[in-house]
Amino acid sequence: MPEPYDVITMGRIGVDIYPLQTGVPLAQVETFGKFLGGSPSNVAVAAARLGRRTAVITRTGRDAFGDYLHQALGEFGVDDRWVSAVAEYPTPVTFCEIFPPDHFPLYFYRQPKAPDLEIHSGELDLDAVRAAHVFWMTGTGLCAEPSRTATLTALRARGATAPPGAPGHPRATVFDLDWRPMFWGEEDDGNDGAARAHYREALAHATVAVGNLDECEIATGEREPHAAARALLDAGPELAVVKQGPEGVLAVHRDGTTAEIPPLPVDVVNGLGAGDAFGGALCHGLLAGWDTAHIMRYANAAGAIVASRLACSSAMPFPHEVEQALAEGTAGAATAAGRATGASGVAGASGVTRATGAAGATP
């Protein structure tokens, strides 16, 4: 059997079309940059930057943007063998506006349907999914068929007996709650409708749940961080991670371990993508077997670094950058070069507001 992947993610992919000017309304932006996007795909990139062997299960359109995404995944070192094309639908694009420190409106173009929601159960390599040390899925994958059934099928496969050689190796099934109400129909209103029922079904198969306060409330009905963490653990996972933005992150393990980690100070350029960097670093820490507090500090630092940069996927940090940020207690020094180049060869913003960037929004 081939060597298992460190991380396999499943779900959204698209092209981020981001302005190369900050503090400017979209209608007035004159120059844009093109980047790989989609939260689970960014998580795979983030983990690859930290030295992990990663792959993504997703689908694109059969178009030039789809070709670009294959190229970008390869350049980032993410295996694209399970990225297939859908002829009927175009590759999604996402635009944003950048108003630091905390206003980054997103404009999703995923109509009439995103190809990444056309993942079918029968096309999954369940042996590889089962064997992966970390499997990462998101709430968006539950919003429509056939993606919903495929995602739940993959989760059930993870619940089967661990493959030979797996005992003793860190293993996790991560549910990124990733609530995007605009992707759900009116009947899936996220309160007492179908969305929460689907979330509960997925949580029963997950060992780790990650979400911000809004997402935790959708999944559990609880918004107070400690209550939300307890509710997530009651639903099945062993580790609940509640991201609180400027208030840092709370992690509660079923064994009673609790970690409350404040954010690193950072000059925010673009908060989008910070949560994906956090996710990739979380996977890295789980694989390394670190204690919960260490994982949360490391993931917070990775998120803060990306918040100090313009892009998302191409802004994901390398290990030495995260270690430098942790050593210095700020993401600023570790990311000076990233701010100067926009982490993608473009001019960065000036006049950035001082703020905190823990685990922010994701495209």
Residue, then its C-alpha position, 0 to 999 in steps of 0.5 A: m500500500p502507498e505511504p499514507y498522506d499526512v493530510i488530505t483535505m476535501g471541499r472548496i476550491g476556487v480562484d481568489i481575485y484580490p485587489l492589489q490596493t487596500g482601503v479602496p472600494l471594489a468599484q475603484v480598484e484598478t489592479f488585481g492579483k490571482f491566487l489559489g483559494g478555497s478554505p480546505s485547499n488553502v489548509a492543504v497549502a498551509a500544511a505543505r508549507l510546514g513540510r507535510r505531504t498533502a493532497v486535496i479532494t475537490r473539483t474545478g470547471r473544465d476551463a482556464f481557471g481550472d488549469y490554473l488551480h492544478q498548476a498552483l497546487g503543484e507549485f505549492g507541493v499539494d497532490d492534485r490527483w483527486v482534483s477532477a473537472v466538471a464540464e457543466y460548471p465554471t471554476p468559482v471565483t471570489f473577490c474581496e475588498i480590503f479595509p484593515p484591520d477588520h473589514f474584508p467583504l467577500y463576493f462569491y461567484r459560485q453559480p449556477k453551482a460550484p464544481d466542488l459540490e459535485i464530488h460523488s461518493g463513488e469517485l472517492d479513494l476511500d482507502a487513501v482517505r482512511a489511511a491519511h493521518v489527518f483528514w480535514m473536511t468543512g461545513t460547506g461540503l455539507c450544503a448540497e448534494p452530491s457533496r454532502t453524501a460524499t463528505l459523510t461517506a468519507l467521514r464514515a470511512r475514517g471511523a472504520t478500523a485504522p489501517p495496518g501501521a497506523p496504531g501509535h501514529p497521530r491520527a485525526t479527523v477534523f471538522d472545520l465548521d466553516w459556516r457560509p449561509m449564502f451557500w445553503g438553501e432557505e430550508d437549511d437556515g442554520n437554526d433548527g433546520a437541516a443545516r444543524a442536523h447535517y453538522r451534528e451527523a458530521l460531528a459524530h465522526a470527527t475527532v477534532a472540531v474547529g470553528n469561530l463563535d458564529e460557527c459554533e452557534i450554528a453547530t451547537g446552539e451555544r455561543e459562549p466559548h466554554a459552553a460551545a466547546r463542551a457542546l462540541l465535545d458532547a457531539g463526538p469530537e475529542l478536541a474542540v477549538v473555538k476561535q475568538g478572533p481578537e480574544g484568541v483561541l480556546a481549546v478544550h480536550r475530552d481529557g480535561t485539558t484546556a488551553e486559552i491562548p491570546p492572539l499575537p499582535v500583528d499589523v493587519v493587512n488582510g485577515l482573510g486566510a488567517g484561519d486557513a493558516f491556523g488550520g494547516a498549523l493545527c494539522h502540523g501540530l497534531l501530527a507532531g504530537w504536541d500538547t494542546a497549548h503548544i499547538m494553539r500557540y503555533a497555529n495562532a502565530a501562523g494565522a497572525i503571519v498571514a493576517s499581516r500579508l495581502a494574499c492567502s495561499s501564497a502567504m502561508p508561512f514556513p516553519h522558520e517564520v512561525e518559530q521567529a514569530l513565537a520567539e519574538g512575541t509578534a508577527g510583525a518582524a517575522t513578516a516584514a518581507g511578506r508585507a513589503t512584497g505582498a507575499s506574492g511579488v506585489a506592493g504591500a499596503s502602507g498605513v496599516t492599523r495596529a491590531t491583533g490577528a489570531a484566526g480570522a476569516t477565510p475565503 
